[in-house]
Amino acid sequence: MKIQIWSDFVCPFCYIGKRHLEQALKESGRDDVEIEMMSYELDPDFVDQPGMSVDQMLANKYGMSLSEARSNNARVKEMAANAGLNYDFDAMKHSNTFKAHKVFQLAKIQGLGHEVSEKFLSGYFEKGAYLNDDEQLVKLAVEAGMKEEDVRKALDSDEVGLKVRQDEQWSQMIGAKGVPHFVFDDKVSLSGAQPVETFKQALEYVENLPKEENVGMCEDGVCKV
């Protein structure tokens, strides 16, 4: 089974949803599942505002009071804690994530996509990493196993930038309205940080779907029934 996950590195529910899925796989005893992380920018036009807290950013974005934003983030922090994550909203530095996604796309090509994704998510939510800073991206990616020269090439590469856009176009084609968005074997979709039990039910449902009948096709120069 293959599961694709569209997510952004500054999406609080993306990290929580990823942990819920991982827990569901563990509890289900599934070790035969391939997970592919996919790029998605929640706000591709976001202009960084250094010094502005995440609480204030949220209040400005959704037209709520600062106290309401803090209460909202406190609830998210508790939800994250229940998933084994330690969110530090006071340290978070919200930013545009295009550079981070470019590095991530090269990491995927090198077989390090999961490692870099985890470093970026943990770095942002738990350690106050600024994901629009070249040096911090280099540091985190190198810690995940990439070579520094490759990270710097990715930051300047239009080619890997195109791969980010391709992932985002793909998400539009499949009707993803937001993230996290999970697709199981191109058959079943789930959106949001669903509970562990919901992921377990989805895994079982997809596993028990009838296999597609072979109705005859030509592929790679071979025709068979």
Backbone as a ProteinNet text record, in pm:
[ID]
protein_1_A
[PRIMARY]
MKIQIWSDFVCPFCYIGKRHLEQALKESGRDDVEIEMMSYELDPDFVDQPGMSVDQMLANKYGMSLSEARSNNARVKEMAANAGLNYDFDAMKHSNTFKAHKVFQLAKIQGLGHEVSEKFLSGYFEKGAYLNDDEQLVKLAVEAGMKEEDVRKALDSDEVGLKVRQDEQWSQMIGAKGVPHFVFDDKVSLSGAQPVETFKQALEYVENLPKEENVGMCEDGVCKV
[TERTIARY]
83.9	0	88.5	43.9	116.1	26.1	81.7	7.6	85.1	19.3	79.4	20.9	108.2	66	107.3	9.1	36.6	38.5	145.8	155.8	249.2	239.3	328.8	403.2	523.9	608.9	566.1	474.4	425.6	277.8	229.1	90.6	87	30.4	33.1	-38.2	-144	-218.5	-149.7	-59.7	13.2	105.5	176.3	268.2	189	79.5	-5	-65.1	-117	-175.2	-73.4	47.8	155.4	181.2	184	205.4	88.3	-33.9	-150.2	-143.6	-106.3	-94.2	13.9	127.2	236.4	193.1	116.7	67.6	-31.2	-116.3	-212.7	-140.7	-35.2	42.3	107.3	157.7	221.6	121.5	5.1	-96.4	-156.3	-153.6	-207.6	-105	17.4	123.6	162.3	142.8	172.3	314.8	394.8	531.3	555.1	444.8	454.6	397.6	390.5	329.9	438.1	428.9	519.7	452.6	520.2	467.1	548	480.3	546.2	493.9	582.7	546.1	541.8	445.5	425.7	424.4	466.8	473.2	338.9	312.7	192.8	222.2	203.6	222.2	85.9	66.7	-58.7	-77.6	31.3	23.9	147.1	147	265.7	304.6	210.7	240.3	274.7	290.3	317.3	450.5	447.5	568.5	606.1	725	767.5	761.1	722.5	714.9	793.8	925.3	1011.9	966.5	969.7	932.9	786.9	704	562.3	540.6	471.9	446.1	346.3	347	250.9	109.7	95.6	-36.2	-89.7	-4	-46.9	-73.2	10	-10.2	-145.9	-179.4	-307.6	-423.8	-409.3	-513.8	-536.7	-428.8	-439.7	-502.5	-463.1	-509.1	-657.8	-707.4	-847.1	-938.1	-884.3	-966.5	-1017.4	-936	-974.3	-888	-926.1	-847.6	-722.1	-624.8	-500.9	-527.6	-617.7	-649.2	-716.3	-800.3	-864.2	-759.8	-664.4	-558.5	-474.8	-444.8	-366.5	-442.5	-571.1	-653.2	-657	-669.5	-670.4	-539.7	-427.4	-297.9	-273.6	-331	-318.1	-387.9	-502.2	-573.3	-493.3	-431.4	-348.6	-227.5	-168.8	-53.4	-89.7	-209.3	-254.6	-276.9	-334.7	-356.7	-222.9	-124.1	8.8	72.4	56.9	114.4	57.1	-71.9	-135.2	-78.4	-19.2	43.6	193.3	241.2	382.3	472.5	412.7	489.3	489.4	596.9	611	614.1	497	489.1	526.6	607.6	648.9	606.6	483.1	431.2	505.4	563.4	637.7	765.3	820.3	946.7	927.3	807.2	784.4	803.5	861.8	885.9	817.4	693.6	616.4	683.5	683.3	753.8	697.1	736.8	714.2	794.7	740.2	807.3	857	858.4	898.8	1041.8	1133.4	1272.3	1281.2	1208.9	1212.4	1161.7	1056.8	1003.2	1100.7	1176.9	1277.1	1382.9	1430	1529.2	1469	1344.9	1276.5	1264	1234.4	1218.4	1349.3	1461.5	1589.1	1616.9	1578.5	1596	1519.1	1398.5	1320	1395.1	1452.1	1527.6	1643.5	1703.3	1818.9	1779.3	1649.7	1605.1	1604.9	1604.7	1609.4	1487.8	1382	1264.7	1204.1	1191.7	1131.7	1218.3	1349.7	1440.3	1437.3	1439.7	1438.8	1303.3	1196.1	1062.5	1048.9	1094.7	1086	1170.3	1288.8	1376.4	1311.7	1250.5	1188.5	1066	984	864.3	901.2	991.4	1034.4	1107.1	1189.8	1263.5	1170.8	1068.2	975	887.5	823.6	723.8	781	896.9	949.2	1076	1146.8	1277.3	1292.2	1187.1	1193.7	1279.1	1295.2	1375.4	1302.6	1379.7	1325	1345.9	1239.3	1250.3	1261.6	1280	1306.2	1447.3	1530.8	1669.4	1760.5	1841.6	1925.7	2013.1	2076.9	2171.5	2101.4	1982	1911.1	1861.3	1819.2	1777.6	1895.5	2011.1	2132.3	2163.2	2160.9	2193.9	2100.3	1970	1873	1884.9	1901.2	1909.7	2036.8	2147.2	2272.8	2258.2	2190.7	2165.9	2082.4	2000.6	1915.2	1988	2111.8	2190.5	2228.7	2180.4	2216.5	2355.5	2414.8	2541.7	2514	2596.9	2576.2	2571.5	2660.7	2664.6	2535.1	2474.9	2349.2	2234.5	2234.1	2128.7	2136.2	2255.8	2271.2	2232.3	2260.7	2218.6	2066.4	2002.6	1856.4	1795.2	1854	1802	1805.2	1899.5	1913.4	1854.4	1790.3	1746.3	1601.4	1582.5	1446.9	1383.6	1468.3	1418.1	1344.9	1405.1	1336.3	1219.1	1228.4	1114.9	995.4	1021.7	915.2	848.4	927.2	872.1	776.4	805.1	712.5	579.6	586.4	466.2	388.3	460.3	393.3	314.5	371.9	298.7	172.4	184.2	69.6	-38.2	3.2	-94	-164.3	-89.9	-146.9	-253.3	-225	-321.8	-452.1	-442.2	-562.2	-640	-568.5	-633.3	-712.8	-664.6	-734.3	-834.9	-846.7	-948.6	-912.9	-784.3	-743.6	-773.4	-849.3	-886.9	-793.8	-715.2	-622.9	-534.9	-456.2	-364.4	-375.8	-338.8	-284.3	-390.7	-347	-436.1	-368.6	-437.2	-381.6	-453.4	-377.5	-435.6	-380.6	-471.7	-436	-451	-338.7	-339.1	-421.3	-425.7	-503.3	-651.8	-700.4	-838.4	-920.4	-859.2	-930.9	-854	-926.2	-864.2	-916.8	-830.4	-867.7	-803.2	-875	-820.3	-821.9	-720.6	-715.3	-639.6	-612.4	-541.7	-640.8	-679.8	-780	-728.1	-819.4	-777.9	-710	-633.7	-563.2	-661.2	-774.5	-871.7	-925.2	-942.3	-990.8	-888.8	-762	-657.9	-655.2	-673.2	-675.3	-791	-905.2	-1021.8	-996.6	-930.5	-899.9	-803.2	-703.1	-607.2	-677.2	-766.6	-838.7	-932.3	-998.3	-1092.1	-1020.5	-909.4	-835.2	-778.8	-732.8	-676.8	-781.1	-906.7	-1013.2	-1090.7	-1050.3	-1116.4	-1090.4	-1189.4	-1168.7	-1052.7	-973.6	-863.4	-918	-851.9	-895.9	-876.2	-980.4	-970.4	-883.5	-805.8	-723.3	-810.7	-840.4	-928.3	-850.2	-718.5	-636.8	-581.6	-452.1	-392.8	-255.2	-206.1	-71	13.5	128.7	215.4	359.5	444.1	587.8	613.2	532.9	555.8	503.5	435	381.1	231.2	156.6	11.7	-27.5	-109.8	-147	-286.4	-343.3	-474.3	-457.1
-118.6	0	125	226.7	353.2	464	547.3	660.8	787.9	881.5	1011.8	1114.9	1201.5	1302.8	1440.2	1520.7	1660.2	1740.6	1816.3	1892	2010.6	2101.7	2217.3	2213.2	2267	2259.1	2352.9	2445.9	2535.6	2508.6	2393.7	2353.1	2268.8	2321.1	2246.7	2113.1	2104.6	1979.4	1876.8	1922.1	1829	1738.8	1797.4	1720	1625.9	1674.7	1591.4	1476.2	1507.4	1403.9	1298.6	1340.7	1247.4	1151.3	1204.5	1119.4	1022.3	1070.7	983.6	867.9	897.5	791.9	692.4	742.3	654.2	562.5	618.4	537.8	432	469.9	375.4	259.4	291.1	186.8	93.7	152.5	73.3	-19.3	34.9	-45.5	-151.4	-124.2	-220.7	-325.3	-306.2	-400.2	-394.6	-278.8	-265.6	-216.7	-296.3	-254.2	-263.2	-275.3	-288.8	-167	-54.3	66.6	166.3	214.1	317.6	453.4	543.8	678.1	777.7	859.3	962.9	1099	1182.1	1318.3	1404.1	1495.8	1581.4	1728.3	1815.8	1958.7	2028.4	2120.6	2203.7	2329.2	2446.3	2572.3	2627.2	2644.1	2700.5	2844.4	2918.4	3059	3093.6	3057.1	3078.5	3224.6	3315.9	3458.4	3525.6	3445.5	3503.7	3578.8	3700.5	3782.1	3781.2	3733.2	3720.9	3854.7	3845.9	3963.6	3934.2	3950.9	3917.8	3990	3916.9	3976.8	3958.9	3924	3904	3763.5	3752.9	3623.2	3543.9	3412.5	3327.5	3359.9	3392.9	3431	3553.3	3654.8	3777.2	3751.8	3668.4	3634.9	3568.9	3476.7	3406.7	3503.3	3593.2	3691.3	3781	3825.2	3911.4	3837.3	3711.4	3634.3	3605	3574.4	3531.7	3634.2	3753.6	3860.4	3831.7	3765.9	3736.9	3818	3820.4	3892.7	3813.3	3880.7	3813.9	3704.5	3731.7	3631.6	3509.5	3531.4	3418.9	3335.1	3402.7	3331.7	3248.7	3305.6	3232.4	3109.7	3126.2	3013.6	2903.8	2944.9	2848.5	2770.5	2843	2776.3	2688.9	2726.1	2643.2	2509.4	2512.5	2387.6	2300.4	2365	2290.3	2230.7	2306.8	2258.5	2133.2	2134.1	2016.6	1897.4	1923.1	1817.3	1757.9	1844.2	1797.5	1715	1759.1	1686.6	1545.7	1532.9	1401.3	1309.7	1370.4	1292.2	1274.1	1320.6	1304.9	1416	1530.3	1642.7	1758.7	1834.8	1946.3	2079.7	2130.5	2256.6	2374.4	2463.8	2583.5	2706.7	2752	2863.3	2993.1	3007.5	3130.6	3140.1	3025.2	3024	3017.3	2981.6	2963.5	3093.6	3079.6	3193.3	3163.3	3209.3	3178.4	3239.8	3165.3	3214.6	3153.6	3210.8	3150.7	3020.2	2914.9	2784.3	2733.2	2818.3	2771.5	2718.9	2790.5	2744.2	2607.2	2590.8	2463	2350.3	2377.3	2274.1	2241.4	2338.7	2310.9	2214.3	2240.3	2150.5	2011.9	2008.3	1881.1	1801.5	1868.2	1797.7	1732.2	1800.2	1737.2	1622.6	1639.7	1532.1	1407.8	1425.8	1311.8	1238.4	1314.7	1253.6	1171.1	1217.4	1149.3	1042.1	1018.8	917.1	961.5	1093.7	1148.8	1236.4	1216.8	1300.6	1293.2	1172.6	1156.4	1221.3	1201.7	1257.1	1409.7	1469.5	1615.8	1671.4	1606.5	1650.3	1651.8	1546.2	1538	1646.7	1672.2	1776.3	1914.1	1941.7	2072.2	2089.6	1986.2	1994.9	2012.2	1927.6	1937.8	2069.2	2108.5	2233.7	2352	2359	2472.4	2468	2355.2	2349.1	2332.2	2268.6	2237.6	2313.8	2368.6	2428.2	2571.7	2629.1	2768.8	2795.1	2696.9	2717.2	2809.2	2894.8	2987.9	2926.2	2876.6	2797.5	2878.4	3007.6	3088.5	3145.4	3086	3128.9	3021.6	3059.1	2961.6	2881.6	2950.9	2883.4	2783.7	2818.5	2724.6	2604.3	2627.9	2516.8	2425	2482.8	2402.9	2319.3	2381.5	2312.1	2192.5	2215.8	2109.3	1997.4	2034.1	1932.8	1850.1	1913.6	1840.1	1743.9	1786.9	1698.2	1577.7	1595.8	1486.8	1395.5	1432.3	1344.9	1400.5	1521.7	1580.2	1643.6	1661.1	1732.5	1881	1959.8	2104.2	2160.8	2115.6	2170.2	2139.9	2024.1	1988.1	2076	2104.6	2190.4	2328.5	2381.3	2515.5	2516.1	2407.3	2397.6	2396	2324.8	2318	2455.4	2533.5	2666.6	2757.6	2732	2814.3	2747.7	2632.4	2553.3	2580	2619.8	2635.2	2498.4	2398.9	2265	2203.9	2211	2155	2244.3	2373.2	2461.5	2419.2	2371.9	2323.5	2199	2115.3	1995.5	2032.3	2141.3	2190.2	2226.6	2301.2	2344.3	2225.3	2124.1	2005.8	1933.2	1921.5	1860.7	1939.5	2071.2	2156.2	2148.1	2141.1	2123.7	1989.3	1888.6	1755.7	1759.6	1832.1	1840.9	1905.3	2000.8	2064.5	1966.2	1884.7	1789	1684	1646.5	1544.4	1605.3	1738.6	1804.4	1831.7	1835.5	1866.7	2014	2039.5	2175.6	2235.6	2152.7	2197.4	2081.9	2104.4	2001.3	1986.6	1866.4	1752.8	1683	1627.2	1551.7	1419.1	1310.3	1176	1101	1034.7	953.6	811.5	715.2	575.4	500.3	458.8	377.9	440.7	571.9	642.6	606.4	556.5	510.4	583.9	614.5	674.9	796.7	904.8	1027.8	1062	1118	1171.2	1307.9	1402.5	1536	1565.5	1637.2	1678.4	1580.5	1625	1540.8	1444.2	1345.5	1249.2	1168.2	1118.3	1033.9	906.1	845.6	721.9	614.8	602.7	499.2	518.6	643.1	670	623.3	647.3	599.4	446.8	383.6	237	182.8	247.7	205.1	224.3	334.8	360.6	255.5	220	117.9	-15	-52.9	-178.7	-174.9	-59.7	-46.7	-60.8	8.7	3.8	-136	-199.8	-334.4	-433.8	-411.6	-506.9	-470.9	-363.3	-329.5	-438.7	-468.4	-569.4	-529.7	-628.1	-601.9	-572.3	-480.9	-447.1	-566.6	-596.7	-707.5	-668.4	-764.2	-741.9	-762.5	-653.6	-662.3	-659.8	-672.8	-673.5	-536.6	-526.1	-396.5	-417.3	-313.2	-314.5	-217.8	-263	-181.2	-219.5	-120.7	-144.2	-246	-237.4	-324.6	-464	-493.4	-627.8	-619	-702.3	-707.9	-838.8	-828.5	-950.6	-937.7	-1051.4	-1058.6	-1108.2
0	0	0	-72.7	-75.9	-24	64	118.2	87	20.3	-7.8	88.2	138.9	235.4	186.3	148.9	115.3	245.2	266.8	391.1	375	472	477.1	609.8	609.5	728.4	840.7	812.8	917.7	947.7	905.5	931.3	1058.4	1167.2	1294.1	1288.5	1209.1	1201.8	1113	1025.9	939.6	1022	1116	1199.7	1290.3	1345.1	1430.8	1349.5	1230.9	1146	1106.8	1079	1044	1159.7	1281.9	1398.9	1419.7	1397.4	1412.3	1313	1189.1	1088.2	1128.2	1173.1	1214	1328.4	1422.6	1533.5	1485.2	1389.7	1333.6	1264.5	1191.6	1124.9	1227	1334.4	1439.5	1505.9	1542.2	1610	1518.7	1388.8	1292.8	1251.9	1298.7	1263.5	1118	1056.3	913.7	893.3	828.4	794.3	644.1	569.4	424.2	352.3	422.8	366.2	326.1	203.9	155.1	174.9	243.9	266.2	184.4	107.7	29.1	72.3	122	158.3	32.2	27.1	-89.4	-45.6	-136.2	-104.7	-120.1	-28.2	-33.6	48.3	-11.4	60.5	102.4	231.7	279.8	232.3	226.4	186.5	104.2	-26.1	-109.3	-127.2	-102	-117.3	15.6	120.7	252.7	253.2	304.2	319.6	466.9	495.2	634.3	707.6	832.9	919.2	1046.9	1039.6	1153.8	1280.9	1389.2	1516.6	1553	1454.8	1485.3	1539	1651	1711.2	1627.1	1644.2	1575	1621.6	1748.1	1800.8	1727.6	1710.8	1643.4	1495.6	1433.3	1292.4	1271.7	1361.6	1352	1373.3	1470.1	1496.8	1374.7	1313.3	1195.2	1077.5	1058.8	943.2	949.4	1068.1	1081.1	1147.5	1171.4	1227.5	1367.2	1447.8	1586.4	1681.8	1807.2	1906.1	1939.7	1998.9	2035.8	2139.4	2232.4	2335.3	2272.8	2173.1	2104.6	2030.9	1968.1	1896.8	1993.9	2109.4	2209.2	2259.4	2280.1	2325.9	2220.2	2094.9	1984.7	1980.5	1991.2	1985.5	2108	2221	2340.8	2320.3	2252.5	2223.8	2127.1	2027.8	1932.4	2003.6	2095.5	2172.3	2251.9	2310.9	2386.8	2294.2	2178.5	2080.2	2036.4	2015.8	1976.1	2087.6	2210.2	2324.1	2332.4	2303.7	2305.4	2197.6	2094.4	1986.9	2009.6	2126.9	2159.4	2108.6	2073.2	2019	2118.2	2119.3	2213.5	2138.1	2103.7	2029.9	2119.8	2065	2139	2057.7	2079.2	1999.7	2026.4	2143	2172.7	2090.6	2053	1978.2	1827.1	1781.8	1638	1560.9	1442.4	1353.7	1220.3	1207.1	1086.4	964.3	854.4	735.7	608.9	497.1	366.9	362.4	303.6	309	173.6	72.5	-60.2	-60.1	4.8	10.9	78.1	186.2	258.5	170.1	93.1	5.4	-107.6	-153.9	-257.3	-203.8	-84.4	-23.9	-4.8	41	62.7	-67	-177	-304.1	-348.5	-329	-362.4	-266.4	-139.9	-42.6	-86.6	-139.5	-188.3	-298.5	-390	-500.5	-446.3	-338	-278.9	-177.9	-163	-68.9	75.4	97.9	233.5	264.4	188.1	205.9	344.8	399	531.4	639.4	627.6	727.7	728	610.3	601.5	643.9	602.4	642.3	793.9	857.4	1004	1069.5	1017.1	1072.2	1061.4	946.3	926.2	1016.5	1026.5	1110.5	1257.8	1304.7	1443.6	1469	1372.8	1388	1403.9	1321.3	1326.9	1452	1476.7	1582.9	1723.2	1733	1865.9	1902.7	1802.2	1831.9	1781.9	1727.3	1685	1562.8	1474.4	1353.2	1256	1191.6	1092	954.4	895	772.6	643.9	655.5	535.3	539.4	622.1	635.5	576.6	480.2	411.1	507.3	601.5	689.8	782.1	829.4	915.5	835.3	712	627	598	570.8	546.5	670.3	786.4	911.3	934	920.8	946.1	843.4	716.6	611.1	623	659.7	679	796.3	902.6	1016.5	974.5	870.8	821.6	724	687.5	601.3	466.1	432.1	303.3	307.9	191.1	181.5	169.2	235	235.1	93.8	7	-128.7	-204.1	-175.2	-240.7	-191	-62.8	-6.6	-70.4	-83.1	-140.9	-289	-357.9	-498.1	-507.8	-415.7	-416.1	-394.6	-306.4	-276.3	-399.4	-489.8	-610.2	-734.6	-717.6	-832.8	-871.8	-996.5	-1050	-1075.4	-1102.5	-1133.5	-1014.5	-895.5	-778.8	-738.3	-771	-746.9	-830.4	-951.4	-1037.9	-978.2	-911.4	-848.9	-735.8	-665.9	-562.9	-627.8	-736.6	-807.2	-864.5	-908.9	-963.2	-855.3	-736	-623.7	-592.6	-596.7	-563.9	-671.4	-795.6	-903.7	-892.5	-853.2	-834.2	-724.8	-617.7	-507.9	-554.6	-644.7	-698.8	-785.4	-861.2	-950.4	-873.5	-754.8	-676.4	-580.2	-582.7	-502.9	-358.6	-325.9	-189.1	-159.9	-55.2	-19.2	85.7	148	251.2	294	396.9	445	596.3	646.8	572.6	488.8	377.2	289.9	257.9	290	276.2	163.9	78.7	-27.9	-16	-1.6	16.6	-116.4	-172.4	-295.6	-407.8	-414.2	-516.9	-513.1	-399.5	-390.1	-284.7	-172.4	-60	-10.5	16.4	66.4	205.1	286.9	417	431.9	487.6	511.3	660.8	705.1	844.4	932.6	1055.5	1152.9	1216.2	1139.3	1184.7	1304.5	1388.5	1501.3	1453.2	1541.5	1508.6	1460.8	1528.4	1492.1	1350.4	1309.3	1173.2	1070.7	1097.4	1006.5	1002.4	1115.5	1118.9	1036.3	1046	967.7	818.7	782.4	641.4	587.7	667.1	625.9	599.7	690.6	675	554.7	536.6	425.3	291.4	276	149.7	126.9	232.4	221.2	171.6	208.6	174.6	48.1	-19.7	-145.1	-248.7	-332.6	-437.3	-527.8	-563.4	-654.9	-793.7	-863	-997.8	-1090.5	-1165.5	-1259.2	-1377.9	-1425.1	-1543.1	-1666.9	-1736.9	-1853.1	-1983.9	-1975	-2095.6	-2126.7	-2140.4	-2170.6	-2231.6	-2297.5	-2352.5	-2272.2	-2229.5	-2146.1	-2172.7	-2194.4	-2216.8	-2328.4	-2435.1	-2548.6	-2534.7	-2423	-2399.4	-2383.8	-2457.3	-2445.6	-2380.3	-2273.1	-2203.1	-2144.5	-2112.4	-2050	-1907.5
[MASK]
+++++++++++++++++++++++++++++++++++++++++++++++++++++++++++++++++++++++++++++++++++++++++++++++++++++++++++++++++++++++++++++++++++++++++++++++++++++++++++++++++++++++++++++++++++++++++++++++++++++++++++++++++++++++++++++++++

